[in-house]
């Protein structure tokens, strides 16, 4: 049984060498052993080639501004693994992380005994997040896909709202080497009974989204059709935006993030939270939630004189 932070990290690190193993069997069995914690709360499930972490963080602050307790799972972490788990935007402490890993460790070992194979690092972190959120009795979870969607460990959960922020060429060894193939992998997180939120899409990806939503069928909300970014102008430290949502319009949203692309992520997050609620947001809460957003490691200013900015990308679009 892990008792220290170092032991908890070491337990996870022993699973790094297993690499990427797409599939839902292992995570499904592990979550069943844990009494299916992912079924204890509604969930916004977010995938996309770019922007999913920022969109998850913005959705979190919008939900929290409405008085909800929000669990958020993002990946990868920037500096420390416990950054992947947060409640209302506050990362798990070292001690909370130790306890969360301890709650899953025994069941992960039992899974290995039964199946003769170990869960992967990502599967473990996802299961730890689902269980931790349940133990904190969150009102809602915001969960970011690790890779793709259809066979990603997070897809063991059924999101009330499924978000695809966008589709571009990435991870072609796993997802396919064309936009339609990759789009289909990502769209598969939307399931019967959910609502699909589509961010800005190429015509190829948009056709796939429309076809997929009609085939289930589920409701589809498309950027530029059902919701959109209105006016957006630079402000000190960020942007002043108007978002025309699915159910309401939200003027004077100050978003303290750099990069025009973040304004689109804001619009996508607003539409996702609207659809979770099934109504317009409180304008006051939307203003508060947008203003509380942060996205470390995304055009983040970490120094002045000289100006130092950190950012990252993993594909050509990024």
C-alpha positions as CSV (number, residue, x, y, z in Angstrom):
1,X,0.0,0.0,0.0
2,X,1.5,3.3,-1.0
3,X,2.0,5.6,2.0
4,X,4.2,8.5,0.6
5,X,4.1,10.7,-2.4
6,X,7.3,9.2,-3.7
7,X,5.7,5.7,-3.5
8,X,2.6,6.9,-5.3
9,X,4.6,8.3,-8.2
10,X,6.8,5.2,-8.3
11,X,3.7,3.0,-8.5
12,X,2.5,4.9,-11.5
13,X,5.9,5.0,-13.1
14,X,6.2,1.2,-13.0
15,X,3.4,1.3,-15.7
16,X,5.0,3.8,-18.1
17,X,6.8,1.1,-20.0
18,X,3.5,-0.5,-21.1
19,X,3.2,2.3,-23.6
20,X,-0.1,3.1,-25.4
21,X,-2.6,0.3,-25.6
22,X,-5.9,1.6,-27.0
23,X,-8.9,-0.3,-25.8
24,X,-11.6,-0.2,-23.2
25,X,-11.5,-3.8,-21.7
26,X,-8.8,-3.1,-19.1
27,X,-10.2,0.2,-17.9
28,X,-13.7,-1.2,-18.0
29,X,-12.8,-4.1,-15.7
30,X,-10.8,-1.8,-13.4
31,X,-13.7,0.6,-13.0
32,X,-16.1,-2.3,-12.3
33,X,-13.8,-3.4,-9.5
34,X,-13.9,0.2,-8.2
35,X,-17.8,0.0,-8.2
36,X,-18.0,2.2,-11.4
37,X,-17.2,5.6,-9.9
38,X,-17.5,7.3,-13.3
39,X,-21.3,6.7,-13.2
40,X,-21.7,8.8,-10.0
41,X,-21.9,12.2,-11.8
42,X,-22.7,13.8,-15.1
43,X,-19.8,14.5,-17.3
44,X,-18.6,16.8,-20.1
45,X,-16.2,14.7,-22.3
46,X,-13.8,16.7,-24.4
47,X,-11.6,15.6,-27.3
48,X,-10.0,17.4,-30.3
49,X,-6.7,17.8,-32.0
50,X,-6.0,21.1,-30.3
51,X,-7.6,23.2,-27.6
52,X,-9.1,20.4,-25.4
53,X,-7.2,21.2,-22.3
54,X,-7.9,24.9,-22.4
55,X,-11.6,24.2,-23.2
56,X,-11.7,21.9,-20.2
57,X,-10.3,24.5,-17.9
58,X,-12.6,27.2,-19.2
59,X,-15.7,24.9,-18.8
60,X,-14.5,24.2,-15.3
61,X,-14.5,27.8,-14.2
62,X,-17.8,28.4,-15.9
63,X,-19.4,25.5,-14.0
64,X,-17.8,26.5,-10.7
65,X,-19.1,30.1,-11.1
66,X,-22.6,28.6,-11.2
67,X,-22.0,27.2,-7.7
68,X,-21.1,23.6,-8.7
69,X,-18.4,21.4,-7.4
70,X,-16.4,20.4,-10.5
71,X,-13.9,17.6,-10.9
72,X,-11.5,18.0,-13.9
73,X,-9.1,15.5,-15.5
74,X,-6.6,16.8,-18.0
75,X,-3.4,15.3,-19.5
76,X,-0.5,15.4,-19.8
77,X,0.7,17.2,-16.7
78,X,3.2,20.1,-17.0
79,X,5.4,19.4,-13.9
80,X,3.7,17.0,-11.4
81,X,1.3,14.2,-12.1
82,X,-1.2,15.4,-9.5
83,X,-1.9,18.4,-11.8
84,X,-4.1,16.0,-13.8
85,X,-6.6,16.0,-11.0
86,X,-8.4,19.1,-9.7
87,X,-11.5,20.2,-7.9
88,X,-12.9,23.6,-9.0
89,X,-9.5,24.2,-10.7
90,X,-7.4,23.5,-7.6
91,X,-4.9,20.6,-8.1
92,X,-4.8,17.7,-5.8
93,X,-2.3,18.1,-3.0
94,X,0.5,15.6,-2.5
95,X,-1.4,13.9,0.3
96,X,-4.7,13.8,-1.6
97,X,-2.8,12.3,-4.5
98,X,-1.3,9.6,-2.3
99,X,-4.8,8.7,-0.9
100,X,-6.3,8.7,-4.4
101,X,-3.6,6.3,-5.7
102,X,-3.9,4.2,-2.6
103,X,-7.7,3.8,-3.3
104,X,-6.9,2.3,-6.7
105,X,-3.7,0.4,-6.1
106,X,-5.2,-2.8,-4.7
107,X,-7.8,-3.0,-7.4
108,X,-5.1,-2.5,-10.1
109,X,-3.1,-5.4,-8.6
110,X,-6.3,-7.5,-8.5
111,X,-6.9,-6.7,-12.2
112,X,-3.4,-7.9,-13.1
113,X,-4.0,-11.1,-11.3
114,X,-7.3,-11.7,-13.1
115,X,-6.3,-10.6,-16.6
116,X,-2.6,-11.4,-16.5
117,X,-1.8,-7.9,-17.7
118,X,-1.4,-4.6,-16.1
119,X,-3.3,-1.4,-16.8
120,X,-1.3,1.4,-18.6
121,X,-0.1,4.6,-16.9
122,X,-2.9,6.6,-18.6
123,X,-5.6,4.0,-17.7
124,X,-4.5,4.2,-14.1
125,X,-4.6,8.0,-14.0
126,X,-8.0,8.0,-15.5
127,X,-9.3,5.5,-13.0
128,X,-7.8,7.4,-10.2
129,X,-9.5,10.6,-11.4
130,X,-12.9,8.9,-11.7
131,X,-12.6,7.4,-8.2
132,X,-11.3,10.6,-6.6
133,X,-14.2,12.7,-8.1
134,X,-16.7,10.2,-6.7
135,X,-15.1,10.3,-3.3
136,X,-15.4,14.1,-3.3
137,X,-19.1,13.9,-4.4
138,X,-18.6,16.3,-7.3
139,X,-21.6,17.7,-9.0
140,X,-20.1,17.3,-12.5
141,X,-16.8,16.2,-14.1
142,X,-15.0,17.6,-17.0
143,X,-12.8,15.0,-18.6
144,X,-10.2,15.4,-21.4
145,X,-9.5,12.5,-23.8
146,X,-5.9,11.4,-23.8
147,X,-5.6,10.2,-27.4
148,X,-8.3,10.0,-30.1
149,X,-11.6,9.1,-28.5
150,X,-13.2,5.8,-29.4
151,X,-10.6,3.6,-27.7
152,X,-9.3,6.1,-25.2
153,X,-9.6,5.0,-21.5
154,X,-11.8,8.0,-20.7
155,X,-14.4,6.7,-23.1
156,X,-15.4,4.1,-20.6
157,X,-17.5,6.9,-19.3
158,X,-20.6,8.2,-21.0
159,X,-20.6,12.0,-21.3
160,X,-23.9,13.9,-21.1
161,X,-22.1,16.4,-23.4
162,X,-19.4,15.3,-25.9
163,X,-17.1,18.0,-27.3
164,X,-14.9,17.8,-30.3
165,X,-12.9,21.1,-30.4
166,X,-11.5,20.4,-33.9
167,X,-9.9,17.9,-36.1
168,X,-6.5,17.9,-37.8
169,X,-3.8,15.4,-38.7
170,X,-2.2,13.9,-35.6
171,X,-1.2,10.5,-34.2
172,X,-1.7,9.0,-37.6
173,X,-0.3,5.6,-36.4
174,X,-3.2,5.2,-34.1
175,X,-6.0,7.3,-35.5
176,X,-5.7,7.1,-39.3
177,X,-4.0,9.3,-41.9
178,X,-7.0,11.2,-43.2
179,X,-9.2,13.9,-41.6
180,X,-12.4,11.8,-42.0
181,X,-10.7,8.8,-40.3
182,X,-9.4,10.9,-37.4
183,X,-12.8,12.7,-37.1
184,X,-14.6,9.4,-36.7
185,X,-12.3,8.3,-33.9
186,X,-12.9,11.5,-32.0
187,X,-16.7,11.7,-32.7
188,X,-17.1,8.2,-31.1
189,X,-17.1,9.8,-27.6
190,X,-20.6,11.0,-28.4
191,X,-23.2,8.3,-27.5
192,X,-26.9,7.9,-27.5
193,X,-28.5,10.3,-25.1
194,X,-25.6,12.8,-25.3
195,X,-25.3,16.2,-27.1
196,X,-22.4,16.7,-29.4
197,X,-20.7,20.1,-29.5
198,X,-18.5,20.6,-32.6
199,X,-15.9,23.3,-32.6
200,X,-14.6,24.9,-35.9
201,X,-14.3,22.2,-38.4
202,X,-13.0,21.7,-42.0
203,X,-15.7,20.7,-44.5
204,X,-14.5,17.1,-44.3
205,X,-14.7,16.9,-40.6
206,X,-18.0,18.8,-40.5
207,X,-19.6,16.3,-42.9
208,X,-18.5,13.5,-40.6
209,X,-19.9,15.2,-37.5
210,X,-23.3,15.8,-39.2
211,X,-23.4,12.2,-40.5
212,X,-22.4,10.7,-37.1
213,X,-25.0,12.8,-35.2
214,X,-27.7,11.8,-37.6
215,X,-26.8,8.1,-37.5
216,X,-27.2,7.7,-33.7
217,X,-29.3,10.1,-33.6
218,X,-28.2,12.8,-31.2
219,X,-28.4,16.6,-31.1
220,X,-25.5,18.4,-32.7
221,X,-24.4,22.0,-32.0
222,X,-22.0,23.3,-34.6
223,X,-19.7,26.3,-34.3
224,X,-20.7,29.0,-36.7
225,X,-24.2,27.5,-37.1
226,X,-25.7,27.0,-33.7
227,X,-23.3,29.1,-31.7
228,X,-20.4,31.4,-32.4
229,X,-17.9,33.9,-31.1
230,X,-19.1,37.5,-31.6
231,X,-16.9,40.5,-31.2
232,X,-13.4,39.8,-29.8
233,X,-10.8,42.5,-29.1
234,X,-7.5,42.5,-27.3
235,X,-7.6,43.7,-23.7
236,X,-4.8,44.0,-21.2
237,X,-3.7,40.5,-20.4
238,X,-6.3,38.8,-22.6
239,X,-9.4,39.4,-24.6
240,X,-12.8,41.1,-24.3
241,X,-15.4,38.9,-26.0
242,X,-19.0,38.4,-26.8
243,X,-20.2,34.8,-27.2
244,X,-23.5,34.0,-29.0
245,X,-24.4,30.7,-27.4
246,X,-26.9,28.1,-28.2
247,X,-29.4,29.4,-25.6
248,X,-28.1,32.9,-24.8
249,X,-25.8,35.8,-25.6
250,X,-23.0,36.8,-23.3
251,X,-21.4,40.2,-23.8
252,X,-18.4,41.6,-22.0
253,X,-16.6,38.3,-21.2
254,X,-13.1,39.1,-20.2
255,X,-10.8,36.1,-20.9
256,X,-7.4,36.5,-19.3
257,X,-5.6,34.2,-21.8
258,X,-3.3,35.0,-24.7
259,X,-3.9,33.9,-28.2
260,X,-6.9,34.6,-30.4
261,X,-7.6,30.8,-30.6
262,X,-8.5,30.9,-26.9
263,X,-11.6,33.0,-27.7
264,X,-12.9,30.2,-29.8
265,X,-12.2,27.8,-27.0
266,X,-14.3,30.0,-24.8
267,X,-17.2,29.9,-27.2
268,X,-17.0,26.1,-27.3
269,X,-16.9,25.8,-23.5
270,X,-19.9,28.1,-23.2
271,X,-21.9,25.9,-25.6
272,X,-20.9,22.8,-23.7
273,X,-22.0,24.1,-20.3
274,X,-25.2,25.5,-21.8
275,X,-26.0,22.0,-23.1
276,X,-25.3,20.4,-19.8
277,X,-27.7,22.7,-18.2
278,X,-30.2,22.7,-21.1
279,X,-30.6,26.4,-20.8
280,X,-28.8,29.8,-21.0
281,X,-26.1,30.5,-18.4
282,X,-26.3,33.2,-15.9
283,X,-24.6,36.2,-17.5
284,X,-23.0,37.2,-14.2
285,X,-21.7,33.7,-13.7
286,X,-20.4,33.5,-17.3
287,X,-18.5,36.8,-16.8
288,X,-17.1,35.4,-13.5
289,X,-16.2,32.1,-15.0
290,X,-14.5,33.5,-18.1
291,X,-12.5,35.9,-15.9
292,X,-11.3,33.1,-13.7
293,X,-9.9,31.0,-16.5
294,X,-6.2,30.0,-16.7
295,X,-4.2,27.7,-18.9
296,X,-0.7,27.2,-17.7
297,X,1.8,26.3,-20.5
298,X,-0.3,27.9,-23.2
299,X,1.3,31.2,-24.3
300,X,2.0,31.7,-20.6
301,X,4.2,34.7,-19.7
302,X,6.8,33.6,-17.1
303,X,9.2,36.4,-17.3
304,X,9.7,40.1,-18.3
305,X,12.7,42.1,-19.4
306,X,13.3,40.1,-21.5
307,X,9.8,38.8,-22.2
308,X,9.7,35.0,-21.8
309,X,6.7,33.0,-23.0
310,X,6.2,29.2,-22.9
311,X,3.9,27.3,-25.2
312,X,3.7,23.9,-26.8
313,X,2.3,22.1,-29.8
314,X,2.3,18.5,-31.1
315,X,1.0,18.9,-34.6
316,X,1.2,21.3,-37.6
317,X,-2.1,23.1,-36.7
318,X,-0.9,23.7,-33.1
